[in-house]
């Protein structure tokens, strides 16, 4: 096996591998778009990945044939700091290859990533690809996020509500309550066992963003209220993804965000909101719905599968000890 830096000349062969991977993945997730089974379409996705700033990767050859590829991109932000992001289409191997090839390609690519100071590595991996999951997990990656999809049942019915509870679209007079509720998720996920970092200075950004959803005509911000009190909310928006996004099903609406007031949890508010939102989406002509949640968020990881969402991709993460730049066991 020969592993070399990924180049533009490898795109066509990589597109072939990715199209074959996608065809296999659609056996378990039929909602995914069929068009990416075409090598040319898949090749355009690989080309787009390679064109992104900070992108780099490797190509593995067995003889003259491409056996696999891995592409990641270097990103920097406040939450994840300096990190590498391997997109959903960022890796594929030939059918006859074993999971070990993922491990070999990562070793080759990540050596450069770590030298560039990127110690946190993320990978979006198809849930139905057993070889890929095996390879990444045996590299020391762990589960962080689940992406779930469901085909909205054609016969889904709006829920029966408890006395006095109303579900409706948010209105301007709900703004103060929405702003208060905007921090429910960040505060909840900062607790055990998620321990997701939440910066106090970001509270206003979340409040402004959630308040802006009220008048966003592109989607639907559903609220559950009783006696004028906001019990919870869920926001559904039509899928707006680049044509190169292999993860986005066709005819799809996204459940972007949702939360229930702490005192109202366990009383069916979230169930009623989800059922109402999905029922409305189906009547509006949407066939599929996607959402995502932290696997360590115990409530979410139990709630959403019960609402019909099936995992179809996982976000995995590995943290490399940054001391490796100098703690090599060698005397200086």
N, C-alpha and C positions, 0 to 999 in steps of 0.2 A: 504494500500500500504506500502510495506517495501522496503526501499532504503539502500543498503549496498555497500561497496567498490567492484569494479569490480575485479574478479579473473579469473585465467586461466580456471577454471571449468565452467565458464559462456560462453565461446567462442562458443561452438556448438549451444546453444540456441540463442545467439546473431546473429550468422550466418544465422539462420532461419529467424529472424526478418529482417535482412538486405537484404536477397534474396527476400523476399516478397516486401520490399520497392522498390527494384530495378526493379522488375517485373512491379510494378505500374508506376514507373518513365519512363519505356520504352514505355508506352502508349502515353506519350507526347513527348518523345525524342527517337525515334526508332533507332537512330544512335548508342546509347549506346550498349555495348557488351552484347549479350544474355547470355553468359556463367555465369555471376554473378547472374543469377536467380537460379542457383543451390546452395542449402544451403552449400555444402562442399566448393565450390569456394568462396562464401561470407564469410564463416567461416575462410578461410585462410587469407582473407583481415583483418578481425578483429584481428586474431592472430598476424599478422604483425604489426598492430597498437599498440597492447599491448606490443610487444617486443621492441618497440623503447625506447631509453633512455628518461627518464623524463615523460613517459606515466603514466596516472592515470585516474580513472573514477569511475562511479557508475553503479550498476545494480538495476533495480526496479522490485520487485516481487509482483504479485497479487496472494496470496496463494502460491502455489508451482511453478507457471508458470512465466517465465520471461516476463514482460510487456514492458520493454524498457531498453536501456543502453546508456551511454554517456562516451566517452573516449576523453581526450585531452592530449597534451604533452607540457611540459614546454620547451621553447626555449629562447635563448638570442642572440640578434644581435644588431648592431649599429642602424639600422633603427627603429625596433620595440621594442628595449630594452628587458626587461624581460616580456615575454608574453606567452599566452596559445594558442595553435593551435588545433582546432577541425577539423579534416580532413573530406572530403566528406563522408567517410564511418564511421565517428565517432559517429553517433547517429541514433537510429531508435526506433520506438515504435510499439506495436502490433496494428492490424487493429481496434480493438474495443476501443482503448484508445483515450483520447482527447488531445488537444494541451497542456493542463495543465501539462501533465506528463513531457514534455520537461522543463517546468518552474520548476517543483519540482526537477527533476534530476540536472538541472543546479545549483539550490540553494544548493543542497547537495555537488556537485563536486566543485563548485567555492569557497565555504567556505574554502576549503583546498588550492586552487590555490592562493587566496588572502593572506592567512597566509604565503604562500611561497614567497610573494612579486611580484606576477604576476598580474599586474593591467590592462593590455590590453588583451582582449580576442577576438579571431577570430574564426569564424565558416563558413565552406563551406557547403551550404545548397542547395539541389536540388530545382530547380525553380518550378517544378511541384508538389511538396509536400506541399499542402496548410496548413496542420496541423503544419508541421515543421516551415514553414515561419511565421505562426501566433504565434507560441510559442516563437520563437527567437525574433521577433520584439517586442512582448509584454514583453520581458525581458530588453528592453532598447537598443537592438542592432540596428544598422543602416546599410544601404547599403554602401559598399565601392567599390567592384569590380564586374563586370559582366563577366561571361564566356559564350561565344556564339558559336554556332555550325551551320553548314549548310551542306546539301547534295549538292555537287557541281552539278549544272545542266549539263546534258549530252550534251546539245546543246549550252553551253556557247561559245561565240565567242570573239576573241581578239578585243579590242576596236579600234575605229577609232581615230587616234591621230591628234592633232592640228599640223599645219604646222611647220616643223622643230623639233618636239619633237620625240625622239627615246627612246624606252624601250628595255633594253638589260641587260645581266648579268654584274655585276660589274667586273672591271678589275683592275690590279695593278695600272694603272695610275689614277684610281679614289680614291686612298687611302687618299690623302690630303683632298679631298672634303668629303669623308666619315667620316674622323676624325672630320671635322668641323660640320657635320650634326649629329654626335653622341650625342651631347648635346641638340638637339632640344627638345626632349621629356622631359628630366629632367627640363629644363628651363621653358617649357610651363606648366608643371604640378606643378611647384612651384608657379604659379600665381593663382589668383582667378578664379573660386571658389573651385579649388581642394586644393590648399595650401599643396601640397605633399612635404614633406621635401626633399631637395636635397643638398647634401654636396659638396662644391667646391672641396674638396680633392678627390672626386670620379670621377671627370671629366676625368682624365687620364685613369682610369680603363674602363670607358665606351668607350673612344676613342680607346684603345687597343682592347677591345672586338669586337667592330664593325668593325675595320680594319681587324681583324682576320677572319671575315665572308667572306671576298673576296676570300680567298683561301681554304675555308672550302668546300670540295667536297661533304659533306653529304647533303647540302641544296642548296638553290637558293637565291642569293641576287640580286634582280632586281632594277635597277636604271632608273630613267627618266632623260634624259639630253637634253639640247637644246643649240646649239652653244658651246658645251664643258662645259656648266654649269650644275651642279647637281641640279635638281628641287625637287627630292624626292627619297625615297627608300622604299622597303618592302622586308622582309626576310621570306621565307617559308622553313620549315624543316620537314622532315618525323617525325611522332610521335615516340618518344623514351621514353616510360614510363615503370615503373615496371609492371610486370604482375598483381600486386595487385591494379593498378590504375583503379578504376571503372569509372572515369570521361573520360577516353580516348576512343573515338570510334574506331572501327576497320577501316582498310584501310583509315587512317587519315593523313593529313598533317597539320602542325601548322603554322599559320601566327604569327610568333614570335614577330616581331617588324616592325613598319613602321612609316615614318614621311615625311612631306612635308616642304620644305623651307618656312619660313614665308611669303616671298614676292610672292610665287607661290600658296598659298592657295586660294581655291575658284575658281580655273581655270581648274578643272577636272584632275589634276595630280594624286591625290590619287585614284580616280575612275579608271583611266586608269591602274595604277599599280596593283590594286586589281583584276580587270578583267583579266589582262594579267597573273598574278600569278595563279589565279584560273583556267583559261583556260589551262595553261601549266600543272598544277597539274592533271586536269581531263584527259588530253591526256597521262600523265605519269601513269595513272591507279588508282589514288586516288579517292575515292568516297566522303569522308567527309573532312571538314576543320574546325578547331577550332581557336579561338582567344579570347582575353580578353581585357577589358578596364575599366578605372575608371568611375564610374557613374557620378561623379561630373565634369568630363572632358566634357564640353558641346559639343565640336566639335566631339569627339570620340563617345559619347553616341547617337549622331544623325547620324553620318556617317556610323558606322558599321551595324546597323540594316537595313539601306537602301541598304547595299551591300548583304543582304540576311542572316545575322547572327541572330539567334534566341537565347535568353537567355535560358540556361539550368541549370545554377548554379549561385548562388550569394555568394560572400564573404561578410559576415557581421562582424561588429566590435563593441565592447563596451569598453569604457574607464572607469575604476573604479577609483574614487578619492583616491589616496594613503593615504590621511590623515585619512582614516577610521581605520588605524592601531592604531591610538591614539585618534581620535576625535569620541568617542563613546557616549558622553553625560554623562559619569560616572565621578564622582569625584575621583581623584587619592589620 
